[in-house]
Amino acid sequence: MQCSLYDNRPVLGTSARYRWLPFHGAPNLCDLNCLAEGHNFYYSFGRVLDGTRCGPGSPDLCVGGRCLSVGCDGILGSGSRPDACGHCGSGHGSCVLVHRLFQGSDPSSGYLGYVNVTKIPAGATHIKVTDNSRNYLGRT
């Protein structure tokens, strides 16, 4: 939206007029860098408006021409980062480590096929499943 404000206006000291699109490959993330549509150059129109994201998909915001970090708590400059378990501001005690060994079923039972070993809850992270047998692991 900010680049389009300069559409069809003379720039670069010529009477040429362009349609402008955002350009995210320039060094300063908080400059209003716009690509001339259909051409291979971009132009910096100064700074982006305060509160503009530093890049596509970035949680960080431009303020006063600088890219400032937004903490996981949603507060600008708080420095809060998720802990190893992905929780914000809860310290390292929020992790729940589950370690189990599946011994399997009795091979003399003659059961062939898949056996449910475990259920992994939604939202679980940093999961490591190992299998040292000649069996196959599958998921449902």
C-alpha positions as a LaTeX table, in Angstrom:
\begin{tabular}{lrrr}
\hline
Residue & $x$ (\AA) & $y$ (\AA) & $z$ (\AA) \\
\hline
Met1 & 0.00 & 0.00 & 0.00 \\
Gln2 & 2.83 & 2.41 & 0.86 \\
Cys3 & 4.59 & 1.87 & $-2.49$ \\
Ser4 & 1.38 & 2.35 & $-4.45$ \\
Leu5 & 1.13 & 5.92 & $-3.10$ \\
Tyr6 & 3.90 & 6.78 & $-5.58$ \\
Asp7 & 2.21 & 5.18 & $-8.63$ \\
Asn8 & 2.16 & 7.38 & $-11.74$ \\
Arg9 & 4.11 & 10.18 & $-10.09$ \\
Pro10 & 7.32 & 11.48 & $-11.68$ \\
Val11 & 10.43 & 10.26 & $-9.87$ \\
Leu12 & 14.15 & 9.99 & $-10.46$ \\
Gly13 & 14.25 & 13.49 & $-11.96$ \\
Thr14 & 12.50 & 12.41 & $-15.16$ \\
Ser15 & 8.95 & 12.51 & $-16.43$ \\
Ala16 & 8.81 & 8.68 & $-16.46$ \\
Arg17 & 5.99 & 7.25 & $-14.40$ \\
Tyr18 & 5.93 & 3.79 & $-12.87$ \\
Arg19 & 3.73 & 1.45 & $-10.90$ \\
Trp20 & 5.54 & 0.50 & $-7.67$ \\
Leu21 & 5.58 & $-2.82$ & $-5.81$ \\
Pro22 & 7.25 & $-3.63$ & $-2.47$ \\
Phe23 & 10.87 & $-4.79$ & $-2.74$ \\
His24 & 12.20 & $-6.84$ & 0.19 \\
Gly25 & 15.78 & $-7.48$ & $-1.01$ \\
Ala26 & 17.34 & $-4.16$ & 0.01 \\
Pro27 & 19.77 & $-3.86$ & 2.95 \\
Asn28 & 17.66 & $-1.61$ & 5.23 \\
Leu29 & 14.43 & $-3.41$ & 6.08 \\
Cys30 & 12.77 & $-0.22$ & 7.28 \\
Asp31 & 13.29 & 1.85 & 4.15 \\
Leu32 & 10.36 & 2.07 & 1.76 \\
Asn33 & 12.00 & 0.14 & $-1.06$ \\
Cys34 & 9.78 & $-0.20$ & $-4.12$ \\
Leu35 & 10.34 & $-2.07$ & $-7.37$ \\
Ala36 & 9.25 & $-0.45$ & $-10.62$ \\
Glu37 & 6.83 & $-2.98$ & $-12.10$ \\
Gly38 & 8.17 & $-4.47$ & $-15.33$ \\
His39 & 11.65 & $-3.01$ & $-14.74$ \\
Asn40 & 14.76 & $-4.25$ & $-12.99$ \\
Phe41 & 15.34 & $-1.46$ & $-10.50$ \\
Tyr42 & 14.01 & $-0.37$ & $-7.15$ \\
Tyr43 & 13.87 & 3.02 & $-5.50$ \\
Ser44 & 13.89 & 3.99 & $-1.84$ \\
Phe45 & 11.22 & 6.54 & $-0.95$ \\
Gly46 & 12.52 & 7.05 & 2.59 \\
Arg47 & 11.23 & 5.18 & 5.63 \\
Val48 & 8.21 & 2.94 & 5.96 \\
Leu49 & 5.46 & 4.01 & 8.35 \\
Asp50 & 6.04 & 3.15 & 12.00 \\
Gly51 & 4.45 & $-0.19$ & 12.81 \\
Thr52 & 5.19 & $-1.72$ & 9.40 \\
Arg53 & 6.50 & $-5.28$ & 9.66 \\
Cys54 & 10.24 & $-5.61$ & 8.96 \\
Gly55 & 9.56 & $-8.22$ & 6.30 \\
Pro56 & 6.93 & $-10.64$ & 5.07 \\
Gly57 & 5.98 & $-13.00$ & 7.88 \\
Ser58 & 8.21 & $-11.22$ & 10.41 \\
Pro59 & 6.77 & $-10.42$ & 13.85 \\
Asp60 & 9.28 & $-7.54$ & 14.21 \\
Leu61 & 8.24 & $-3.93$ & 13.52 \\
Cys62 & 9.86 & $-0.83$ & 12.08 \\
Val63 & 9.88 & 2.17 & 14.42 \\
Gly64 & 11.82 & 5.34 & 13.62 \\
Gly65 & 13.59 & 3.62 & 10.72 \\
Arg66 & 14.86 & 0.73 & 12.86 \\
Cys67 & 13.66 & $-2.86$ & 12.99 \\
Leu68 & 12.70 & $-3.64$ & 16.59 \\
Ser69 & 12.13 & $-7.13$ & 17.93 \\
Val70 & 8.76 & $-8.16$ & 19.29 \\
Gly71 & 9.00 & $-10.59$ & 22.19 \\
Cys72 & 6.94 & $-13.77$ & 22.32 \\
Asp73 & 4.78 & $-11.90$ & 24.85 \\
Gly74 & 3.79 & $-9.45$ & 22.08 \\
Ile75 & 5.66 & $-6.55$ & 23.72 \\
Leu76 & 8.04 & $-4.52$ & 21.56 \\
Gly77 & 11.60 & $-4.76$ & 22.85 \\
Ser78 & 10.82 & $-7.04$ & 25.83 \\
Gly79 & 13.37 & $-9.63$ & 24.70 \\
Ser80 & 11.07 & $-12.47$ & 25.77 \\
Arg81 & 11.78 & $-15.64$ & 23.83 \\
Pro82 & 10.07 & $-19.02$ & 23.94 \\
Asp83 & 11.74 & $-21.57$ & 26.20 \\
Ala84 & 12.97 & $-24.94$ & 24.93 \\
Cys85 & 9.41 & $-26.24$ & 25.07 \\
Gly86 & 7.93 & $-23.34$ & 23.13 \\
His87 & 6.28 & $-21.58$ & 26.09 \\
Cys88 & 6.71 & $-17.85$ & 26.52 \\
Gly89 & 8.10 & $-16.49$ & 29.77 \\
Ser90 & 7.68 & $-19.70$ & 31.75 \\
Gly91 & 11.34 & $-20.51$ & 32.25 \\
His92 & 12.75 & $-23.95$ & 31.56 \\
Gly93 & 10.44 & $-25.72$ & 34.01 \\
Ser94 & 7.54 & $-25.94$ & 31.59 \\
Cys95 & 8.86 & $-28.97$ & 29.73 \\
Val96 & 7.34 & $-32.37$ & 30.29 \\
Leu97 & 9.79 & $-35.08$ & 29.32 \\
Val98 & 8.24 & $-38.44$ & 28.53 \\
His99 & 10.52 & $-41.43$ & 28.06 \\
Arg100 & 9.03 & $-44.86$ & 27.58 \\
Leu101 & 10.24 & $-48.18$ & 26.27 \\
Phe102 & 7.78 & $-50.34$ & 24.36 \\
Gln103 & 8.58 & $-54.01$ & 24.98 \\
Gly104 & 6.14 & $-55.29$ & 22.37 \\
Ser105 & 3.59 & $-58.06$ & 22.49 \\
Asp106 & 4.19 & $-61.75$ & 23.03 \\
Pro107 & 5.55 & $-63.13$ & 19.72 \\
Ser108 & 3.97 & $-66.55$ & 20.42 \\
Ser109 & 0.51 & $-64.97$ & 20.22 \\
Gly110 & 0.82 & $-65.17$ & 16.43 \\
Tyr111 & $-0.38$ & $-61.57$ & 16.00 \\
Leu112 & 0.81 & $-60.00$ & 12.79 \\
Gly113 & 0.20 & $-56.45$ & 11.65 \\
Tyr114 & 0.33 & $-53.03$ & 13.27 \\
Val115 & 0.31 & $-52.51$ & 17.03 \\
Asn116 & $-0.50$ & $-49.12$ & 18.57 \\
Val117 & 2.54 & $-48.12$ & 20.57 \\
Thr118 & 1.75 & $-44.59$ & 21.70 \\
Lys119 & $-0.37$ & $-41.51$ & 21.12 \\
Ile120 & 1.41 & $-38.19$ & 20.69 \\
Pro121 & $-0.75$ & $-35.27$ & 21.84 \\
Ala122 & $-1.46$ & $-32.33$ & 19.55 \\
Gly123 & 1.04 & $-29.52$ & 20.08 \\
Ala124 & 3.85 & $-31.82$ & 21.22 \\
Thr125 & 7.29 & $-30.68$ & 20.02 \\
His126 & 10.85 & $-31.98$ & 19.89 \\
Ile127 & 9.71 & $-35.58$ & 19.46 \\
Lys128 & 12.28 & $-38.32$ & 18.98 \\
Val129 & 11.14 & $-41.85$ & 18.20 \\
Thr130 & 13.71 & $-44.59$ & 17.70 \\
Asp131 & 13.34 & $-48.22$ & 16.69 \\
Asn132 & 16.18 & $-50.74$ & 16.86 \\
Ser133 & 14.11 & $-53.71$ & 15.68 \\
Arg134 & 13.48 & $-55.13$ & 12.21 \\
Asn135 & 9.93 & $-53.77$ & 12.35 \\
Tyr136 & 8.47 & $-50.75$ & 10.57 \\
Leu137 & 7.15 & $-47.61$ & 12.21 \\
Gly138 & 3.91 & $-46.19$ & 10.87 \\
Arg139 & 1.42 & $-43.52$ & 11.83 \\
Thr140 & $-2.34$ & $-43.28$ & 11.72 \\
\hline
\end{tabular}
